[in-house]
Amino acid sequence: MKTIVNSSDAPAAIGPYSHAVIGNGLIFVSGQIPLHPFTGELVIDDITVATNLVMENIGAILKEAGAGYDDIVKTSIFLTDINSFAEVNEVYSTYFEANFPARETVQVAALPKGVNIEISVIAVKP
């Protein structure tokens, strides 16, 4: 059995997908881009602000699913410029206190809506 999760505090899906799906005690959060959930504004020119917005969107979805950042076990980060890795890492690290999740970070040719970052996560349901 699976449970669909959508949060009014995260940007609406821009395609045929749910914000997250819960199955067998795991929460699979769809990739989030730096899209402001209430204004629809995209953040493209500042990777630090973009990363923070993506992480906040993920947090809103996790909250709707009954979880938080500490419940994340796996993160996938997609960047259009791997040279921004240090800036992304600096922001990303502020969302965790200890026991960091497993993670990969890869450079990709392009992302939806021309953004420079997308992050998806898998979390455990507390």
C-alpha positions in Angstrom: 0.0 0.0 0.0 1.2 3.5 -0.7 0.1 6.9 0.6 0.3 10.0 -1.5 1.6 13.2 0.1 1.1 16.7 -1.2 1.8 19.9 0.7 0.2 23.3 0.2 3.4 24.8 1.6 5.5 23.5 -1.3 5.3 24.4 -4.9 2.6 22.6 -6.9 3.9 19.8 -9.0 4.7 20.9 -12.6 4.0 17.5 -14.0 2.2 14.2 -13.3 3.8 13.4 -10.0 3.1 13.7 -6.3 5.2 15.7 -3.8 6.0 12.4 -2.1 4.9 8.8 -1.8 5.0 6.8 1.4 5.5 3.0 1.1 6.8 0.4 3.5 7.9 3.0 6.0 9.9 5.0 3.5 9.0 8.5 2.2 10.1 9.2 -1.4 10.2 12.9 -2.0 10.1 14.0 -5.6 12.9 16.3 -6.9 12.4 19.9 -5.7 13.6 23.0 -7.6 14.0 26.5 -6.3 10.4 27.6 -7.0 8.7 29.7 -4.3 5.6 27.9 -3.2 3.4 31.0 -2.8 4.6 33.4 -5.5 5.7 30.9 -8.1 9.0 32.9 -8.5 12.0 30.9 -9.6 15.4 31.5 -8.1 18.0 31.0 -10.8 20.8 33.6 -10.3 21.9 32.8 -6.7 22.8 29.2 -5.8 22.8 29.8 -2.1 19.3 31.2 -2.1 18.2 28.5 -4.5 19.6 25.7 -2.3 17.9 27.1 0.8 14.6 27.4 -1.0 14.8 23.8 -2.3 15.6 22.5 1.2 12.7 24.5 2.7 10.4 23.0 0.1 11.6 19.5 1.0 11.0 20.3 4.7 7.4 21.3 4.0 6.8 18.1 2.2 8.5 16.0 4.9 6.4 17.8 7.6 3.2 17.0 5.7 4.4 13.4 5.7 5.0 13.5 9.4 8.8 13.6 9.2 11.7 16.0 9.3 15.2 16.5 8.0 16.7 14.1 10.6 14.6 11.3 9.0 16.3 11.7 5.6 18.4 8.6 4.8 19.4 9.4 1.1 19.7 12.6 -0.8 20.3 13.1 -4.6 21.6 16.6 -5.7 21.6 17.6 -9.3 23.5 20.6 -10.4 24.0 22.3 -13.8 27.4 23.5 -12.6 29.5 21.3 -10.3 31.6 24.3 -9.5 28.8 25.5 -7.2 29.2 22.3 -5.1 30.9 24.1 -2.2 28.2 26.8 -1.9 25.5 24.1 -2.1 27.2 22.0 0.5 27.5 24.9 2.9 23.8 25.6 2.8 22.8 21.9 2.7 24.9 21.1 5.9 22.9 23.6 8.0 19.8 21.4 7.7 21.4 18.5 9.6 22.9 18.3 13.1 24.5 14.8 12.9 24.2 11.5 11.3 24.2 12.9 7.8 22.2 11.0 5.1 23.9 9.1 2.3 24.2 11.4 -0.8 25.3 11.8 -4.3 25.9 15.0 -6.2 26.0 15.0 -10.0 26.3 17.6 -12.7 23.6 17.4 -15.3 23.1 19.2 -18.7 19.8 20.8 -17.8 17.0 20.9 -15.3 13.3 21.8 -15.5 12.5 25.5 -16.0 16.2 26.3 -16.5 17.1 26.1 -12.8 20.5 25.2 -11.5 19.7 22.8 -8.8 17.2 20.0 -8.0 17.2 17.8 -4.9 15.3 14.7 -4.1 15.3 12.7 -0.9 14.3 9.4 0.7 13.3 9.5 4.4 12.1 7.0 6.9 8.7 7.4 8.4 9.1 8.0 12.2 
